[in-house]
Amino acid sequence: EAGVAQSPRYKIIEKRQSVAFWCNPISGHATLYWYQQILGQGPKLLIQFQNNGVVDDSQLPKDRFSAERLKGVDSTLKIQPAKLEDSAVYLCASSLDFRAEQYFGPGTRLTVT
Amino acid sequence: GQQLNQSPQSMFIQEGEDVSMNCTSSSIFNTWLWYKQEPGEGPVLLIALYKAGELTSNGRLTAQFGITRKDSFLNISASIPSDVGIYFCAGQLPQGGSEKLVFGKGTKLTVNP
């Protein structure tokens, strides 16, 4: 069974630029999560989707971050404009449903200079 | 918001030694989870605990869900070099129709052969 796929694996941008990350969850998983992991910290949930609907985006900085999961499968997370403090690893995870085990992708390491 | 206090922050041990790490919180959680994260990868679930007082083993790993539901520990017996990584505790609780995961800051384990 293929795992959660993410791309790109690494991205370096200058502050005030925009960036987008892509996630392809495990086939059949209804729930998709985006986490931000700052160096030396545990992952922090940004947004949770159930199929193509948002369940929880309470910790998403909505003035600059946006995410969508239009067809209930793939998802993109966008930052526009980026700030220095956005430098982190962005992890995507998926699960069969919101109570099931979450499987994480390898993450995208973002560096904002 | 909920916070998990995970200790120790890092450990340096010799191969064959036993390891113990723990997590405490001021909040009550319904589920405690322990993850391992290796460089360049997302966290991988090691053990899940669902009931207060539960003691669960997975090979050389043993974890317990505290009776107060506010703490958990993870023990690794007879450590080997491949145990190297960052171990995260996570508490799960229902929130607005989802099961939100809150992570600790991690324990970085180094095993000297």
gemmi code that builds the backbone of each chain (N, CA, C; Angstrom):
import gemmi

chains = {
    "A": [
        ("GLU", (0.866, -1.202, 0.000), (0.000, 0.000, 0.000), (0.890, 1.236, 0.000)),
        ("ALA", (0.659, 2.132, -0.971), (1.453, 3.345, -1.044), (1.109, 4.240, 0.133)),
        ("GLY", (2.136, 4.972, 0.608), (1.936, 5.871, 1.731), (1.456, 7.227, 1.273)),
        ("VAL", (1.476, 8.185, 2.206), (1.099, 9.561, 1.899), (2.248, 10.204, 1.117)),
        ("ALA", (1.921, 10.786, -0.024), (2.933, 11.420, -0.860), (2.850, 12.930, -0.713)),
        ("GLN", (4.019, 13.557, -0.653), (4.064, 15.018, -0.570), (5.120, 15.547, -1.540)),
        ("SER", (4.841, 16.722, -2.080), (5.843, 17.392, -2.908), (5.654, 18.902, -2.837)),
        ("PRO", (6.735, 19.674, -3.024), (8.111, 19.179, -3.116), (8.622, 18.720, -1.748)),
        ("ARG", (9.786, 18.121, -1.704), (10.366, 17.734, -0.422), (11.062, 18.913, 0.255)),
        ("TYR", (11.597, 19.806, -0.558), (12.299, 20.978, -0.029), (11.918, 22.201, -0.870)),
        ("LYS", (11.861, 23.364, -0.184), (11.565, 24.599, -0.890), (12.230, 25.744, -0.148)),
        ("ILE", (12.927, 26.585, -0.905), (13.531, 27.790, -0.321), (12.947, 28.992, -1.062)),
        ("ILE", (12.398, 29.925, -0.309), (11.820, 31.127, -0.909), (12.218, 32.335, -0.084)),
        ("GLU", (12.029, 33.503, -0.671), (12.264, 34.737, 0.059), (10.960, 35.190, 0.711)),
        ("LYS", (11.119, 35.937, 1.805), (9.919, 36.443, 2.479), (9.104, 37.287, 1.503)),
        ("ARG", (7.807, 37.215, 1.710), (6.811, 37.899, 0.892), (6.486, 37.153, -0.410)),
        ("GLN", (7.234, 36.092, -0.728), (6.862, 35.263, -1.878), (5.755, 34.301, -1.472)),
        ("SER", (5.176, 33.639, -2.447), (4.147, 32.645, -2.179), (4.687, 31.256, -2.485)),
        ("VAL", (4.055, 30.244, -1.865), (4.497, 28.866, -2.047), (3.288, 27.952, -1.886)),
        ("ALA", (3.336, 26.809, -2.558), (2.255, 25.836, -2.449), (2.832, 24.450, -2.261)),
        ("PHE", (2.170, 23.664, -1.422), (2.566, 22.283, -1.150), (1.418, 21.370, -1.575)),
        ("TRP", (1.799, 20.187, -1.999), (0.797, 19.219, -2.480), (0.850, 17.943, -1.666)),
        ("CYS", (-0.301, 17.343, -1.444), (-0.386, 16.096, -0.693), (-1.350, 15.139, -1.384)),
        ("ASN", (-0.915, 13.897, -1.528), (-1.783, 12.832, -2.023), (-1.932, 11.795, -0.925)),
        ("PRO", (-3.093, 11.676, -0.310), (-3.249, 10.773, 0.830), (-3.310, 9.311, 0.393)),
        ("ILE", (-3.332, 8.424, 1.355), (-3.508, 6.998, 1.088), (-4.904, 6.800, 0.495)),
        ("SER", (-4.976, 5.973, -0.526), (-6.233, 5.742, -1.219), (-7.330, 5.278, -0.259)),
        ("GLY", (-8.465, 5.942, -0.345), (-9.602, 5.553, 0.491), (-9.684, 6.275, 1.818)),
        ("HIS", (-8.675, 7.049, 2.151), (-8.693, 7.780, 3.422), (-9.534, 9.043, 3.287)),
        ("ALA", (-10.540, 9.137, 4.149), (-11.467, 10.253, 4.065), (-10.945, 11.512, 4.758)),
        ("THR", (-10.106, 11.306, 5.755), (-9.654, 12.443, 6.560), (-8.218, 12.814, 6.197)),
        ("LEU", (-7.996, 14.097, 6.021), (-6.664, 14.593, 5.639), (-6.300, 15.750, 6.559)),
        ("TYR", (-5.051, 15.759, 6.994), (-4.570, 16.761, 7.940), (-3.323, 17.446, 7.372)),
        ("TRP", (-3.179, 18.724, 7.667), (-1.927, 19.452, 7.454), (-1.401, 19.904, 8.817)),
        ("TYR", (-0.131, 19.591, 9.071), (0.538, 19.993, 10.300), (1.743, 20.877, 9.962)),
        ("GLN", (2.066, 21.769, 10.880), (3.296, 22.550, 10.812), (4.215, 22.081, 11.933)),
        ("GLN", (5.466, 21.750, 11.590), (6.416, 21.318, 12.604), (7.633, 22.234, 12.558)),
        ("ILE", (7.713, 23.122, 13.516), (8.858, 24.013, 13.646), (9.997, 23.241, 14.297)),
        ("LEU", (11.219, 23.548, 13.930), (12.395, 22.848, 14.438), (12.385, 22.789, 15.966)),
        ("GLY", (12.528, 21.575, 16.498), (12.561, 21.409, 17.941), (11.193, 21.300, 18.588)),
        ("GLN", (10.147, 21.255, 17.780), (8.775, 21.172, 18.298), (8.070, 19.933, 17.742)),
        ("GLY", (6.948, 19.601, 18.360), (6.095, 18.577, 17.784), (5.199, 19.183, 16.722)),
        ("PRO", (4.589, 18.337, 15.906), (3.677, 18.845, 14.877), (2.490, 19.581, 15.495)),
        ("LYS", (2.060, 20.647, 14.828), (0.881, 21.409, 15.254), (-0.138, 21.378, 14.125)),
        ("LEU", (-1.362, 20.959, 14.444), (-2.405, 20.863, 13.430), (-2.769, 22.235, 12.889)),
        ("LEU", (-2.752, 22.344, 11.543), (-3.201, 23.573, 10.886), (-4.646, 23.448, 10.422)),
        ("ILE", (-4.950, 22.339, 9.746), (-6.278, 22.176, 9.179), (-6.577, 20.696, 9.013)),
        ("GLN", (-7.850, 20.339, 9.191), (-8.317, 18.971, 9.021), (-9.499, 18.975, 8.063)),
        ("PHE", (-9.437, 18.070, 7.072), (-10.527, 17.878, 6.117), (-11.188, 16.524, 6.361)),
        ("GLN", (-12.499, 16.481, 6.222), (-13.238, 15.229, 6.151), (-13.845, 15.225, 4.750)),
        ("ASN", (-13.326, 14.315, 3.891), (-13.629, 14.359, 2.460), (-13.227, 15.743, 1.935)),
        ("ASN", (-14.109, 16.521, 1.365), (-13.685, 17.826, 0.856), (-14.148, 18.984, 1.741)),
        ("GLY", (-14.632, 18.671, 2.947), (-15.072, 19.711, 3.857), (-14.093, 19.945, 4.995)),
        ("VAL", (-13.986, 21.202, 5.438), (-13.096, 21.557, 6.538), (-13.767, 21.235, 7.872)),
        ("VAL", (-13.072, 20.461, 8.717), (-13.585, 20.110, 10.040), (-13.024, 21.040, 11.102)),
        ("ASP", (-11.715, 21.345, 10.985), (-11.051, 22.174, 11.998), (-9.962, 22.982, 11.310)),
        ("ASP", (-10.068, 24.279, 11.334), (-8.990, 25.155, 10.838), (-8.716, 26.251, 11.845)),
        ("SER", (-8.952, 25.941, 13.124), (-8.836, 26.951, 14.171), (-7.415, 27.479, 14.353)),
        ("GLN", (-6.408, 26.677, 13.969), (-5.027, 27.125, 14.147), (-4.366, 27.513, 12.825)),
        ("LEU", (-5.147, 27.679, 11.793), (-4.625, 28.096, 10.493), (-4.600, 29.626, 10.425)),
        ("PRO", (-3.430, 30.235, 10.185), (-3.369, 31.704, 10.049), (-4.019, 32.123, 8.734)),
        ("LYS", (-5.285, 32.395, 8.788), (-6.060, 32.531, 7.556), (-5.734, 33.783, 6.754)),
        ("ASP", (-5.001, 34.720, 7.360), (-4.635, 35.901, 6.602), (-3.579, 35.580, 5.545)),
        ("ARG", (-2.850, 34.451, 5.720), (-1.798, 34.137, 4.759), (-1.814, 32.679, 4.300)),
        ("PHE", (-2.447, 31.823, 5.057), (-2.487, 30.395, 4.723), (-3.869, 30.039, 4.170)),
        ("SER", (-3.863, 29.174, 3.167), (-5.122, 28.632, 2.664), (-4.899, 27.185, 2.258)),
        ("ALA", (-5.945, 26.403, 2.296), (-5.846, 24.991, 1.909), (-7.145, 24.571, 1.268)),
        ("GLU", (-7.032, 23.626, 0.358), (-8.227, 23.089, -0.282), (-8.059, 21.609, -0.592)),
        ("ARG", (-9.196, 20.953, -0.689), (-9.229, 19.529, -1.038), (-10.478, 19.351, -1.897)),
        ("LEU", (-10.379, 19.866, -3.126), (-11.549, 20.064, -3.968), (-12.328, 18.781, -4.258)),
        ("LYS", (-11.668, 17.697, -4.586), (-12.371, 16.471, -4.969), (-12.316, 15.425, -3.864)),
        ("GLY", (-11.921, 15.854, -2.673), (-11.884, 14.937, -1.551), (-10.743, 13.942, -1.600)),
        ("VAL", (-9.726, 14.226, -2.432), (-8.572, 13.326, -2.503), (-7.310, 14.148, -2.220)),
        ("ASP", (-6.677, 14.663, -3.301), (-5.469, 15.471, -3.127), (-5.791, 16.777, -2.406)),
        ("SER", (-4.741, 17.354, -1.841), (-4.914, 18.638, -1.159), (-3.708, 19.521, -1.427)),
        ("THR", (-3.924, 20.826, -1.424), (-2.832, 21.790, -1.513), (-2.920, 22.759, -0.352)),
        ("LEU", (-1.764, 23.146, 0.141), (-1.640, 24.144, 1.196), (-0.822, 25.292, 0.621)),
        ("LYS", (-1.319, 26.505, 0.741), (-0.641, 27.660, 0.174), (-0.325, 28.691, 1.251)),
        ("ILE", (0.813, 29.326, 1.084), (1.197, 30.439, 1.963), (1.467, 31.643, 1.067)),
        ("GLN", (0.776, 32.746, 1.371), (0.927, 33.940, 0.539), (0.546, 35.175, 1.343)),
        ("PRO", (1.452, 36.067, 1.670), (2.901, 35.988, 1.471), (3.596, 35.290, 2.641)),
        ("ALA", (4.734, 34.703, 2.374), (5.457, 33.982, 3.429), (6.222, 34.945, 4.334)),
        ("LYS", (6.343, 34.534, 5.591), (7.139, 35.254, 6.575), (8.279, 34.362, 7.052)),
        ("LEU", (9.282, 34.975, 7.654), (10.427, 34.205, 8.151), (9.991, 33.102, 9.115)),
        ("GLU", (9.001, 33.424, 9.953), (8.567, 32.454, 10.971), (7.785, 31.273, 10.388)),
        ("ASP", (7.530, 31.292, 9.077), (6.868, 30.154, 8.436), (7.851, 29.036, 8.117)),
        ("SER", (9.139, 29.274, 8.312), (10.137, 28.224, 8.080), (9.833, 27.049, 8.997)),
        ("ALA", (9.612, 25.892, 8.404), (9.175, 24.713, 9.160), (9.058, 23.537, 8.195)),
        ("VAL", (8.766, 22.378, 8.752), (8.380, 21.225, 7.939), (6.855, 21.148, 7.942)),
        ("TYR", (6.277, 21.027, 6.776), (4.817, 20.922, 6.649), (4.487, 19.470, 6.347)),
        ("LEU", (3.791, 18.856, 7.284), (3.455, 17.438, 7.209), (1.996, 17.266, 6.808)),
        ("CYS", (1.769, 16.327, 5.925), (0.414, 15.923, 5.584), (0.186, 14.535, 6.175)),
        ("ALA", (-0.990, 14.306, 6.676), (-1.348, 12.991, 7.215), (-2.747, 12.637, 6.742)),
        ("SER", (-3.041, 11.340, 6.693), (-4.392, 10.920, 6.344), (-4.816, 9.751, 7.208)),
        ("SER", (-6.113, 9.565, 7.322), (-6.652, 8.440, 8.086), (-7.969, 8.006, 7.459)),
        ("LEU", (-8.358, 6.757, 7.739), (-9.604, 6.222, 7.178), (-10.788, 7.103, 7.559)),
        ("ASP", (-10.845, 7.474, 8.823), (-11.821, 8.441, 9.285), (-11.213, 9.197, 10.448)),
        ("PHE", (-11.958, 10.094, 11.050), (-11.338, 11.013, 12.018), (-10.941, 10.330, 13.316)),
        ("ARG", (-11.379, 9.074, 13.540), (-10.976, 8.372, 14.762), (-9.813, 7.414, 14.524)),
        ("ALA", (-9.500, 7.141, 13.267), (-8.521, 6.102, 12.936), (-7.092, 6.634, 13.013)),
        ("GLU", (-6.145, 5.707, 12.976), (-4.733, 6.048, 13.025), (-4.377, 6.982, 11.877)),
        ("GLN", (-3.557, 7.982, 12.182), (-3.089, 8.922, 11.170), (-1.749, 8.439, 10.623)),
        ("TYR", (-1.626, 8.437, 9.316), (-0.388, 8.085, 8.641), (0.207, 9.367, 8.049)),
        ("PHE", (1.472, 9.608, 8.376), (2.117, 10.851, 7.960), (2.952, 10.663, 6.698)),
        ("GLY", (2.988, 11.712, 5.883), (3.909, 11.766, 4.768), (5.274, 12.231, 5.241)),
        ("PRO", (6.253, 12.292, 4.319), (7.622, 12.657, 4.699), (7.793, 14.146, 4.976)),
        ("GLY", (6.833, 14.965, 4.547), (6.902, 16.394, 4.822), (7.605, 17.199, 3.741)),
        ("THR", (7.331, 18.497, 3.748), (8.023, 19.466, 2.901), (8.741, 20.430, 3.820)),
        ("ARG", (10.061, 20.514, 3.650), (10.839, 21.438, 4.470), (10.886, 22.783, 3.771)),
        ("LEU", (10.299, 23.796, 4.402), (10.276, 25.150, 3.846), (11.254, 26.033, 4.593)),
        ("THR", (12.095, 26.725, 3.825), (12.999, 27.725, 4.391), (12.647, 29.067, 3.773)),
        ("VAL", (12.344, 30.043, 4.622), (12.023, 31.393, 4.169), (13.185, 32.299, 4.558)),
        ("THR", (13.792, 32.939, 3.549), (14.965, 33.789, 3.824), (14.625, 35.267, 3.677)),
    ],
    "B": [
        ("GLY", (-4.639, 26.857, 25.014), (-4.852, 25.539, 24.446), (-4.140, 24.472, 25.240)),
        ("GLN", (-4.395, 23.221, 24.864), (-3.770, 22.120, 25.600), (-2.277, 22.068, 25.303)),
        ("GLN", (-1.490, 21.743, 26.325), (-0.060, 21.593, 26.141), (0.392, 20.316, 26.808)),
        ("LEU", (1.368, 19.669, 26.175), (1.959, 18.465, 26.744), (3.397, 18.760, 27.119)),
        ("ASN", (3.785, 18.376, 28.335), (5.150, 18.550, 28.801), (5.856, 17.217, 28.692)),
        ("GLN", (6.806, 17.126, 27.789), (7.495, 15.864, 27.548), (8.913, 15.967, 28.061)),
        ("SER", (9.363, 14.919, 28.766), (10.728, 14.916, 29.287), (11.297, 13.507, 29.255)),
        ("PRO", (12.649, 13.384, 29.182), (13.572, 14.492, 29.025), (13.565, 15.015, 27.590)),
        ("GLN", (14.218, 16.134, 27.380), (14.289, 16.717, 26.041), (15.207, 15.890, 25.148)),
        ("SER", (16.284, 15.335, 25.742), (17.207, 14.499, 24.988), (17.840, 13.471, 25.908)),
        ("MET", (18.290, 12.381, 25.307), (18.934, 11.307, 26.064), (20.072, 10.733, 25.246)),
        ("PHE", (21.199, 10.494, 25.924), (22.341, 9.858, 25.294), (22.624, 8.577, 26.086)),
        ("ILE", (22.479, 7.433, 25.470), (22.625, 6.178, 26.197), (23.518, 5.219, 25.428)),
        ("GLN", (23.952, 4.175, 26.125), (24.746, 3.117, 25.512), (23.813, 2.006, 25.030)),
        ("GLU", (24.197, 1.388, 23.953), (23.433, 0.244, 23.448), (23.225, -0.775, 24.557)),
        ("GLY", (22.016, -1.292, 24.657), (21.695, -2.281, 25.676), (21.013, -1.694, 26.901)),
        ("GLU", (21.109, -0.382, 27.078), (20.469, 0.251, 28.236), (18.965, 0.393, 28.003)),
        ("ASP", (18.251, 0.519, 29.115), (16.817, 0.787, 29.052), (16.594, 2.302, 29.065)),
        ("VAL", (15.475, 2.710, 28.473), (15.150, 4.134, 28.337), (13.739, 4.373, 28.860)),
        ("SER", (13.548, 5.508, 29.514), (12.207, 5.878, 29.956), (11.960, 7.357, 29.675)),
        ("MET", (10.814, 7.667, 29.135), (10.429, 9.051, 28.874), (8.957, 9.214, 29.224)),
        ("ASN", (8.570, 10.449, 29.549), (7.175, 10.621, 29.946), (6.590, 11.933, 29.470)),
        ("CYS", (5.296, 12.002, 29.610), (4.525, 13.142, 29.150), (3.469, 13.470, 30.186)),
        ("THR", (3.324, 14.745, 30.499), (2.286, 15.162, 31.436), (1.514, 16.330, 30.845)),
        ("SER", (0.294, 16.481, 31.327), (-0.553, 17.559, 30.830), (-1.480, 18.029, 31.936)),
        ("SER", (-1.926, 19.252, 31.827), (-2.934, 19.750, 32.752), (-4.335, 19.374, 32.261)),
        ("SER", (-4.414, 18.879, 31.027), (-5.697, 18.495, 30.437), (-5.863, 16.985, 30.436)),
        ("ILE", (-7.105, 16.546, 30.420), (-7.429, 15.126, 30.343), (-7.550, 14.728, 28.878)),
        ("PHE", (-6.955, 13.608, 28.513), (-7.058, 13.106, 27.151), (-7.746, 11.739, 27.137)),
        ("ASN", (-8.445, 11.448, 26.041), (-9.120, 10.163, 25.893), (-8.185, 9.082, 25.373)),
        ("THR", (-7.159, 9.515, 24.661), (-6.210, 8.590, 24.048), (-4.818, 9.179, 24.162)),
        ("TRP", (-3.846, 8.313, 24.446), (-2.449, 8.724, 24.397), (-1.760, 7.915, 23.311)),
        ("LEU", (-0.916, 8.592, 22.540), (-0.197, 7.949, 21.452), (1.286, 8.259, 21.569)),
        ("TRP", (2.105, 7.305, 21.144), (3.549, 7.531, 21.094), (4.016, 7.313, 19.659)),
        ("TYR", (4.764, 8.308, 19.127), (5.280, 8.269, 17.775), (6.802, 8.330, 17.795)),
        ("LYS", (7.402, 7.823, 16.712), (8.842, 7.973, 16.493), (9.033, 8.669, 15.155)),
        ("GLN", (9.940, 9.649, 15.137), (10.237, 10.355, 13.901), (11.729, 10.282, 13.621)),
        ("GLU", (12.073, 9.827, 12.419), (13.466, 9.774, 11.984), (13.721, 10.928, 11.017)),
        ("PRO", (14.977, 11.317, 10.851), (15.299, 12.480, 10.000), (14.708, 12.360, 8.602)),
        ("GLY", (14.048, 13.419, 8.163), (13.509, 13.451, 6.817), (12.232, 12.648, 6.629)),
        ("GLU", (11.660, 12.172, 7.726), (10.440, 11.369, 7.638), (9.358, 11.945, 8.535)),
        ("GLY", (8.138, 11.516, 8.275), (7.059, 11.899, 9.169), (6.994, 10.964, 10.370)),
        ("PRO", (6.267, 11.357, 11.417), (6.133, 10.484, 12.596), (5.431, 9.173, 12.238)),
        ("VAL", (5.860, 8.115, 12.925), (5.259, 6.795, 12.758), (4.710, 6.344, 14.103)),
        ("LEU", (3.471, 5.868, 14.106), (2.841, 5.449, 15.355), (3.505, 4.191, 15.903)),
        ("LEU", (3.845, 4.237, 17.199), (4.448, 3.087, 17.883), (3.415, 2.345, 18.737)),
        ("ILE", (2.746, 3.102, 19.582), (1.798, 2.515, 20.538), (0.636, 3.480, 20.726)),
        ("ALA", (-0.572, 2.931, 20.825), (-1.767, 3.715, 21.133), (-2.396, 3.175, 22.414)),
        ("LEU", (-2.819, 4.075, 23.290), (-3.403, 3.717, 24.584), (-4.786, 4.350, 24.674)),
        ("TYR", (-5.791, 3.542, 25.025), (-7.169, 4.010, 24.934), (-7.911, 4.078, 26.273)),
        ("LYS", (-7.331, 3.458, 27.319), (-8.030, 3.423, 28.603), (-7.093, 3.811, 29.728)),
        ("ALA", (-7.608, 4.586, 30.693), (-6.813, 4.969, 31.846), (-6.294, 3.726, 32.552)),
        ("GLY", (-4.993, 3.742, 32.874), (-4.374, 2.607, 33.535), (-3.852, 1.542, 32.589)),
        ("GLU", (-4.181, 1.633, 31.310), (-3.777, 0.615, 30.333), (-2.268, 0.561, 30.192)),
        ("LEU", (-1.748, -0.659, 30.151), (-0.321, -0.899, 29.932), (-0.207, -1.739, 28.671)),
        ("THR", (0.511, -1.257, 27.674), (0.590, -1.934, 26.376), (2.035, -2.084, 25.943)),
        ("SER", (2.344, -3.247, 25.371), (3.695, -3.498, 24.879), (3.682, -3.734, 23.377)),
        ("ASN", (4.796, -3.359, 22.757), (5.009, -3.596, 21.327), (6.478, -3.939, 21.179)),
        ("GLY", (6.786, -5.236, 21.247), (8.184, -5.645, 21.223), (8.917, -5.163, 22.461)),
        ("ARG", (9.988, -4.383, 22.236), (10.773, -3.873, 23.369), (10.190, -2.590, 23.946)),
        ("LEU", (9.098, -2.118, 23.401), (8.460, -0.884, 23.859), (7.285, -1.199, 24.774)),
        ("THR", (7.179, -0.437, 25.856), (6.057, -0.544, 26.778), (5.583, 0.857, 27.102)),
        ("ALA", (4.280, 1.069, 27.071), (3.726, 2.388, 27.384), (2.536, 2.227, 28.305)),
        ("GLN", (2.301, 3.241, 29.109), (1.154, 3.213, 30.022), (0.383, 4.519, 29.948)),
        ("PHE", (-0.930, 4.387, 30.049), (-1.869, 5.509, 30.091), (-2.109, 5.784, 31.575)),
        ("GLY", (-1.742, 6.970, 32.046), (-1.863, 7.286, 33.459), (-3.297, 7.202, 33.967)),
        ("ILE", (-3.433, 6.837, 35.225), (-4.760, 6.647, 35.807), (-5.556, 7.950, 35.853)),
        ("THR", (-4.862, 9.071, 35.943), (-5.555, 10.366, 35.964), (-5.913, 10.856, 34.561)),
        ("ARG", (-5.459, 10.141, 33.526), (-5.630, 10.482, 32.111), (-4.873, 11.737, 31.724)),
        ("LYS", (-3.946, 12.175, 32.580), (-3.183, 13.378, 32.298), (-1.712, 13.086, 32.048)),
        ("ASP", (-1.331, 11.812, 32.000), (0.070, 11.502, 31.779), (0.254, 10.126, 31.154)),
        ("SER", (1.449, 9.926, 30.587), (1.784, 8.645, 29.979), (3.293, 8.498, 29.979)),
        ("PHE", (3.767, 7.266, 29.998), (5.197, 7.045, 29.854), (5.470, 6.007, 28.786)),
        ("LEU", (6.692, 6.051, 28.252), (7.157, 5.073, 27.275), (8.500, 4.537, 27.743)),
        ("ASN", (8.625, 3.228, 27.797), (9.888, 2.587, 28.111), (10.383, 1.811, 26.903)),
        ("ILE", (11.698, 1.876, 26.673), (12.336, 1.062, 25.645), (13.375, 0.207, 26.364)),
        ("SER", (13.278, -1.093, 26.213), (14.231, -1.980, 26.884), (15.312, -2.417, 25.903)),
        ("ALA", (16.509, -2.631, 26.457), (17.645, -3.151, 25.686), (17.818, -2.403, 24.371)),
        ("SER", (18.087, -1.102, 24.458), (18.142, -0.245, 23.276), (19.173, -0.738, 22.266)),
        ("ILE", (18.879, -0.472, 20.994), (19.764, -0.811, 19.886), (19.965, 0.446, 19.041)),
        ("PRO", (21.001, 0.482, 18.209), (21.285, 1.700, 17.434), (20.112, 2.206, 16.600)),
        ("SER", (19.277, 1.316, 16.091), (18.159, 1.761, 15.246), (17.023, 2.405, 16.048)),
        ("ASP", (17.166, 2.450, 17.361), (16.165, 3.167, 18.176), (16.378, 4.672, 18.112)),
        ("VAL", (17.480, 5.101, 17.509), (17.777, 6.527, 17.395), (16.648, 7.248, 16.673)),
        ("GLY", (16.253, 8.394, 17.216), (15.206, 9.198, 16.596), (14.613, 10.131, 17.630)),
        ("ILE", (13.536, 10.787, 17.243), (12.814, 11.659, 18.162), (11.480, 10.999, 18.478)),
        ("TYR", (11.186, 10.859, 19.750), (9.958, 10.224, 20.201), (8.995, 11.300, 20.684)),
        ("PHE", (7.787, 11.255, 20.168), (6.755, 12.228, 20.536), (5.594, 11.530, 21.221)),
        ("CYS", (5.120, 12.144, 22.289), (3.836, 11.740, 22.829), (2.776, 12.630, 22.203)),
        ("ALA", (1.565, 12.128, 22.144), (0.448, 12.917, 21.630), (-0.810, 12.528, 22.382)),
        ("GLY", (-1.572, 13.522, 22.760), (-2.857, 13.280, 23.391), (-3.964, 13.575, 22.402)),
        ("GLN", (-5.021, 12.785, 22.485), (-6.126, 12.950, 21.551), (-7.407, 13.178, 22.333)),
        ("LEU", (-8.180, 14.149, 21.877), (-9.455, 14.395, 22.532), (-10.455, 14.896, 21.516)),
        ("PRO", (-11.732, 14.582, 21.758), (-12.741, 15.035, 20.805), (-12.904, 16.540, 20.878)),
        ("GLN", (-13.039, 17.141, 19.710), (-13.202, 18.587, 19.663), (-13.988, 18.937, 18.413)),
        ("GLY", (-15.206, 19.351, 18.615), (-16.007, 19.833, 17.501), (-16.200, 18.838, 16.385)),
        ("GLY", (-16.441, 17.591, 16.700), (-16.681, 16.591, 15.666), (-15.433, 15.957, 15.111)),
        ("SER", (-14.287, 16.308, 15.641), (-13.049, 15.658, 15.207), (-12.295, 15.168, 16.421)),
        ("GLU", (-11.234, 14.420, 16.183), (-10.381, 13.935, 17.255), (-9.040, 14.641, 17.089)),
        ("LYS", (-8.825, 15.700, 17.861), (-7.642, 16.522, 17.670), (-6.442, 15.924, 18.383)),
        ("LEU", (-5.295, 15.908, 17.708), (-4.044, 15.438, 18.284), (-3.221, 16.620, 18.742)),
        ("VAL", (-2.733, 16.557, 19.986), (-1.817, 17.561, 20.523), (-0.503, 16.854, 20.832)),
        ("PHE", (0.609, 17.358, 20.278), (1.898, 16.701, 20.418), (2.762, 17.368, 21.482)),
        ("GLY", (3.605, 16.562, 22.141), (4.663, 17.093, 22.969), (5.812, 17.584, 22.098)),
        ("LYS", (6.866, 18.110, 22.745), (7.982, 18.675, 21.996), (9.010, 17.627, 21.601)),
        ("GLY", (8.864, 16.408, 22.097), (9.738, 15.334, 21.669), (10.901, 15.063, 22.601)),
        ("THR", (11.358, 13.822, 22.575), (12.565, 13.383, 23.270), (13.511, 12.832, 22.216)),
        ("LYS", (14.673, 13.480, 22.086), (15.648, 13.025, 21.089), (16.543, 11.966, 21.710)),
        ("LEU", (16.532, 10.770, 21.130), (17.289, 9.643, 21.668), (18.503, 9.366, 20.803)),
        ("THR", (19.661, 9.312, 21.444), (20.905, 8.919, 20.782), (21.417, 7.658, 21.457)),
        ("VAL", (21.724, 6.635, 20.674), (22.217, 5.369, 21.204), (23.636, 5.153, 20.698)),
        ("ASN", (24.569, 5.068, 21.610), (25.966, 4.815, 21.242), (26.238, 3.323, 21.192)),
        ("PRO", (26.768, 2.835, 20.071), (27.015, 1.391, 19.932), (28.095, 0.909, 20.900)),
    ],
}
model = gemmi.Model(1)
for chain_id, residues in chains.items():
    chain = gemmi.Chain(chain_id)
    for i, (resn, *xyz) in enumerate(residues, 1):
        res = gemmi.Residue()
        res.name, res.seqid = resn, gemmi.SeqId(i, " ")
        for name, pos in zip(("N", "CA", "C"), xyz):
            atom = gemmi.Atom()
            atom.name, atom.element = name, gemmi.Element(name[0])
            atom.pos, atom.b_iso = gemmi.Position(*pos), 0.0
            res.add_atom(atom)
        chain.add_residue(res)
    model.add_chain(chain)
structure = gemmi.Structure()
structure.add_model(model)
structure.setup_entities()
